[in-house]
């Protein structure tokens, strides 16, 4: 088949019909379309956009390009949470088992990091032995038994999206609303949850730099999800500074475990509770947001969420040790402390700059085929805005490569130069978009 007529139609600003969109996705999936035509088509969408109907049709075609899972035989409602990516974002590791112990099944289809944003699969694979490749039968058994499983995108779940995403990444067409929506929702529809909470990151460490752009994307996600009868809420959260104190795969797992144990940084705990509560509300497991928040907080404090995470790790072949022994996570070969050059207030570090330092350490990827160092990362010792003395330890840089650790530590020291006055701390939850509309601030 030739994609040229569709490319020309979209180039001229005309809407495509379902036959054209289906033919495009089929050609992507079966390999009959060459990369250069797919890339040209993506570029016309990037510049010309798609209307709501086209976006829905593209999303449906991506979802149906492979298997579509059905969880209607479960004895509890299903929900999932998706993050648009950030630095230090280990929330899925907390939110999925937390929602599961509160009566919601979470068939979580997760991804890998690319660029300076971390990936849930990379974090989980820092746990010795843990498998993230499960066939559909094993995935179903685990979700049925434990209410939660973490898996990567299999060969037959939304296969069109894998090729499209790879080409979007190298053709500069990532930041296209219809392409983002069809990618996120195409995968989620294929995985089968009946409701979805989107954690849409906004700021220097996110691909949505401001709330206005993020709001437009959030509306498109909700409207498209509604076309498939999927309740969807969007929580807009700040990503100017890293989330929590740990950045990197193994370090973030350790921090997530601390939060699951009722400890850990307040920001990670608070946002985990907020997202889990919204999942309960959307799924119908709780009709009251405040009651859902209280239930989520209690499940962290009494150890139920941590116990469920441990069961999930065991079921997927992983091995966790004792907290005092670093949970059995791999230890870094090299550490370098970053200290304050002068007295003052610790500034909130730019999330994007910290993220790229973590990539240079080996915690992330510049190319999809790059490997990662599970021990590489940055652990902050103090909170933003705190008063620090000269020579006080501000952070520790870790990894398996001594030269990389040294370079990253030098870069981090420049980012963390103390300021004379404390900076005001922005709220973590910036806004919310749900069936009641768009509202600023935590609600």
Secondary structure, DSSP 8 states (H G I E B T S, - for coil): ---HHHHHHHHTT----HHHHHHHHHHHHHS-S-HHHHHHHHHHHHHH---HHHHHHHHHHHHTTSB----TTSSS-B-EEEE---SS--HHHHHHHHHHHTT-BEEEEE---BBTB--HHHHHTTSTT------HHHHHHHHHHHSEEEEE--TTBSHHHHHHHHHHHHHT--S-HHHHHHHHHHHHHHHT-SEEEEEEEESTTSS--SHHHHHHHHHHHHHHHHHTT-EEEEEEEE-SS-SSSEEEHHHHHHHHHHHHTT-S-HHHHHHHHHHHHHHHHHHTS-S-HHHHHHHHHHHHHTSHHHHHHHHHHHHTT-----GGGGGG----SEEEEEE-SSSEE-----HHHHHHHHHHHTSSBSSTT----TT-EEEESS-TT-EE-TT-EEEEEEES-HHHHHHHHHHHHHHT--BSS------SEEEEEETTEEEES--
